[in-house]
């Protein structure tokens, strides 16, 4: 018996009817109040849901990085004061400065790169939407239109997958910094100082930043996963799904435009603060 479904939608790669009824555990909830067009299946993970999650996560990531930057410079100032008072210094001081310098060298540039990549992906999604609107509906048996749609979806999927790698690298870098800072806290000694309090506050900022980096990584993972599912369904050659997907990608464009607008605003804020 062939596949059976009530409406086209990327429930996962094409499968036999005996597998029907098993929904993907990674499919996020799609709320009816989101203002998006109706979806053809309750198990569908809407790519515009990933756009909203990415927009929120990116803004929180940028804001948290600004707070971490403030505490990073504060720790360096406090460390300099300790050196002036006791030039010999100690292991806690040296490691605190090393942690901050490592953060300054790697994390803020990586956050700015994350913002830029969201902005560029928004451009790509809009370009696909423009092509789909110009192309119009996909008539039954139009192999050329189906081929172009498949190419567009695979292009988006590869782009989302590449950005997932960037987000994962940022998360891993923050995890390393957080591990060093927590190990450093154990060597701070029983007598708290202004420097140790500053390092503690900086550590909290890094933990918060890592949580937002994880949220951004999960949003990219959701987008890449659903686009990969859509590409698999397109390869199955289902005309009804091809027509539905073209309409769905166009309908999702405003959500990605809003996400891109968030990235554009964050770029401008960074440039205004002297962070090219």
C-alpha positions as CSV (number, residue, x, y, z in Angstrom):
1,X,0.0,0.0,0.0
2,X,1.4,3.5,-0.8
3,X,1.8,6.4,1.5
4,X,-1.4,7.9,3.0
5,X,-1.8,11.3,4.4
6,X,-4.5,13.9,4.6
7,X,-2.5,16.8,3.3
8,X,1.0,17.3,2.0
9,X,3.7,18.3,4.6
10,X,7.2,17.4,5.7
11,X,6.4,14.9,8.4
12,X,9.8,13.4,7.7
13,X,11.4,11.5,4.8
14,X,8.9,9.6,2.7
15,X,7.9,6.3,4.3
16,X,5.5,3.4,4.0
17,X,2.0,3.5,5.5
18,X,3.0,1.2,8.3
19,X,5.1,4.0,9.7
20,X,2.3,6.5,9.7
21,X,1.2,7.9,13.0
22,X,4.7,8.3,14.3
23,X,5.3,12.0,14.6
24,X,8.8,13.5,14.8
25,X,9.9,14.2,18.3
26,X,11.8,17.2,17.2
27,X,8.8,19.0,15.7
28,X,8.1,22.1,17.7
29,X,4.6,23.2,18.6
30,X,2.9,25.5,16.2
31,X,0.5,27.8,17.8
32,X,-2.7,28.9,16.1
33,X,-2.3,32.4,17.5
34,X,1.0,33.0,15.7
35,X,-0.7,34.8,12.8
36,X,0.7,32.4,10.2
37,X,-1.4,30.7,7.6
38,X,-3.0,27.4,8.5
39,X,-0.8,24.3,8.2
40,X,-1.9,21.1,6.7
41,X,-0.9,18.8,9.5
42,X,-0.6,19.1,13.3
43,X,2.8,17.4,13.2
44,X,4.4,19.9,10.8
45,X,7.2,22.0,12.3
46,X,6.8,25.3,10.6
47,X,10.0,26.9,9.3
48,X,8.6,30.3,10.3
49,X,8.6,29.1,13.9
50,X,12.4,28.7,13.6
51,X,12.5,32.3,12.2
52,X,10.8,33.7,15.3
53,X,12.9,31.6,17.7
54,X,16.0,32.7,15.9
55,X,15.0,36.4,16.0
56,X,14.4,36.3,19.8
57,X,17.5,34.2,20.5
58,X,19.8,36.4,18.4
59,X,18.6,39.6,20.2
60,X,19.2,38.0,23.6
61,X,22.6,36.6,22.5
62,X,23.7,40.1,21.4
63,X,22.4,41.8,24.6
64,X,24.0,39.2,26.8
65,X,27.3,39.6,25.0
66,X,27.2,43.3,25.6
67,X,26.8,42.7,29.4
68,X,29.7,40.1,29.3
69,X,31.9,42.7,27.5
70,X,31.2,45.3,30.3
71,X,32.2,42.8,33.0
72,X,35.2,41.6,31.0
73,X,36.7,45.2,30.9
74,X,35.8,45.6,34.5
75,X,37.8,42.5,35.5
76,X,40.7,43.8,33.5
77,X,40.6,47.1,35.3
78,X,40.4,45.4,38.7
79,X,43.3,43.1,37.8
80,X,45.4,46.1,36.8
81,X,44.7,47.6,40.2
82,X,45.8,44.5,41.9
83,X,49.0,44.4,39.9
84,X,49.7,48.1,40.8
85,X,49.2,47.3,44.5
86,X,51.2,44.0,44.4
87,X,53.3,43.7,41.3
88,X,54.2,40.1,42.0
89,X,50.6,39.0,41.4
90,X,49.4,35.4,41.8
91,X,47.9,32.5,39.9
92,X,44.3,33.6,40.4
93,X,45.1,37.0,38.9
94,X,47.0,35.5,35.9
95,X,44.3,33.0,35.1
96,X,41.5,35.7,35.5
97,X,43.2,37.9,33.0
98,X,43.9,35.0,30.6
99,X,40.2,34.0,30.7
100,X,39.0,37.5,29.9
101,X,41.6,38.0,27.1
102,X,40.5,34.7,25.5
103,X,36.9,35.8,25.7
104,X,37.6,39.2,24.1
105,X,39.6,37.6,21.3
106,X,37.1,35.0,20.3
107,X,33.5,35.5,21.5
108,X,32.4,39.0,20.5
109,X,33.6,38.6,16.9
110,X,31.8,35.2,16.8
111,X,28.6,36.9,18.1
112,X,28.9,39.6,15.4
113,X,29.4,36.8,12.8
114,X,26.2,35.1,14.0
115,X,24.3,38.4,13.5
116,X,25.7,38.7,10.0
117,X,24.9,35.2,9.0
118,X,21.3,35.6,10.1
119,X,21.1,38.8,8.0
120,X,22.5,37.0,4.9
121,X,20.2,34.0,5.3
122,X,17.2,36.4,5.5
123,X,18.4,37.8,2.1
124,X,18.6,34.3,0.7
125,X,15.1,33.4,1.9
126,X,13.6,36.6,0.4
127,X,15.4,35.9,-2.9
128,X,13.8,32.4,-3.0
129,X,10.4,33.9,-2.2
130,X,10.7,36.4,-5.0
131,X,11.5,33.6,-7.5
132,X,8.6,31.6,-6.3
133,X,6.2,34.5,-6.6
134,X,7.4,35.2,-10.1
135,X,7.1,31.6,-11.1
136,X,3.5,31.3,-9.8
137,X,1.8,28.1,-8.9
138,X,3.4,24.8,-9.9
139,X,1.1,23.0,-12.3
140,X,0.7,19.3,-12.3
141,X,3.5,17.7,-14.3
142,X,5.7,20.8,-14.6
143,X,9.1,19.1,-14.1
144,X,11.1,22.3,-14.7
145,X,9.2,24.2,-11.9
146,X,9.6,21.2,-9.6
147,X,13.4,21.1,-10.3
148,X,13.8,24.8,-9.6
149,X,11.8,24.4,-6.3
150,X,14.0,21.5,-5.3
151,X,17.2,23.5,-6.0
152,X,15.8,26.4,-3.9
153,X,15.0,24.2,-1.0
154,X,18.4,22.5,-1.1
155,X,20.1,25.9,-1.3
156,X,18.2,27.0,1.9
157,X,19.0,23.8,3.6
158,X,22.7,23.9,3.0
159,X,22.8,27.5,4.1
160,X,21.0,26.7,7.4
161,X,23.2,23.7,8.0
162,X,26.3,25.9,7.5
163,X,25.0,28.4,10.1
164,X,24.2,25.6,12.5
165,X,28.0,24.8,12.4
166,X,28.8,28.4,13.3
167,X,26.3,28.4,16.2
168,X,27.6,25.1,17.5
169,X,31.2,26.4,17.5
170,X,30.1,29.5,19.4
171,X,28.4,27.3,22.0
172,X,31.5,25.1,22.4
173,X,33.7,28.2,22.8
174,X,31.6,29.5,25.6
175,X,31.5,26.1,27.2
176,X,35.3,26.1,27.3
177,X,35.3,29.6,28.8
178,X,32.7,28.7,31.4
179,X,34.7,25.6,32.5
180,X,37.9,27.7,33.0
181,X,36.0,30.3,35.0
182,X,34.3,27.8,37.2
183,X,37.6,26.1,37.9
184,X,39.1,29.5,38.6
185,X,36.4,30.2,41.2
186,X,37.6,27.2,43.2
187,X,41.0,28.8,43.6
188,X,39.8,32.2,44.7
189,X,40.5,31.6,48.4
190,X,38.3,32.1,51.4
191,X,38.6,35.9,51.5
192,X,36.5,37.5,48.8
193,X,38.0,40.5,47.0
194,X,36.6,43.0,44.5
195,X,38.5,41.1,41.8
196,X,37.0,37.7,42.7
197,X,33.5,39.3,42.9
198,X,34.1,40.7,39.4
199,X,35.2,37.3,38.1
200,X,32.0,35.8,39.6
201,X,29.8,38.3,37.9
202,X,31.7,37.7,34.6
203,X,31.1,34.0,35.0
204,X,27.4,34.5,35.4
205,X,27.4,36.6,32.2
206,X,29.1,33.8,30.3
207,X,26.6,31.2,31.6
208,X,23.8,33.4,30.4
209,X,25.5,34.0,27.1
210,X,25.9,30.2,26.6
211,X,22.2,29.6,27.3
212,X,21.3,32.1,24.5
213,X,23.9,30.6,22.2
214,X,22.3,27.2,22.7
215,X,18.9,28.7,21.8
216,X,20.2,30.1,18.6
217,X,21.8,26.8,17.7
218,X,18.5,25.0,18.4
219,X,16.7,27.4,16.1
220,X,19.1,26.8,13.3
221,X,18.8,23.1,13.9
222,X,15.1,23.3,13.6
223,X,15.3,25.2,10.3
224,X,17.9,22.9,8.8
225,X,16.0,19.8,9.9
226,X,12.7,20.9,8.4
227,X,14.3,22.0,5.1
228,X,16.0,18.7,4.9
229,X,12.7,16.9,5.4
230,X,11.1,19.1,2.7
231,X,13.9,18.3,0.3
232,X,13.4,14.5,0.9
233,X,9.6,14.9,0.2
234,X,10.4,16.8,-3.0
235,X,12.7,14.0,-4.2
236,X,9.8,11.6,-3.8
237,X,8.1,13.6,-6.6
238,X,4.7,14.3,-5.0
239,X,3.1,17.0,-7.1
240,X,0.6,18.0,-4.3
241,X,3.4,18.5,-1.8
242,X,5.5,20.5,-4.3
243,X,2.6,22.9,-4.9
244,X,1.9,23.2,-1.2
245,X,5.6,23.8,-0.3
246,X,6.0,26.6,-2.8
247,X,3.0,28.4,-1.2
248,X,4.4,27.7,2.3
249,X,7.8,29.1,1.5
250,X,6.3,32.3,0.2
251,X,4.0,32.5,3.3
252,X,7.0,32.1,5.6
253,X,8.9,35.0,3.9
254,X,7.5,37.7,6.2
255,X,8.7,35.9,9.3
256,X,12.2,35.7,7.9
257,X,12.0,39.3,6.9
258,X,11.3,40.2,10.5
259,X,14.2,38.1,11.6
260,X,16.4,39.8,9.1
261,X,15.2,43.2,10.4
262,X,16.3,42.2,13.9
263,X,19.8,41.2,12.5
264,X,20.0,44.5,10.6
265,X,19.2,46.5,13.8
266,X,21.8,44.6,15.8
267,X,24.4,45.3,13.1
268,X,23.6,49.0,13.3
269,X,23.8,48.9,17.2
270,X,27.2,47.2,17.0
271,X,28.5,49.6,14.4
272,X,27.3,52.6,16.5
273,X,29.1,51.2,19.5
274,X,32.3,51.1,17.5
275,X,32.2,47.3,16.9
276,X,32.7,46.9,13.1
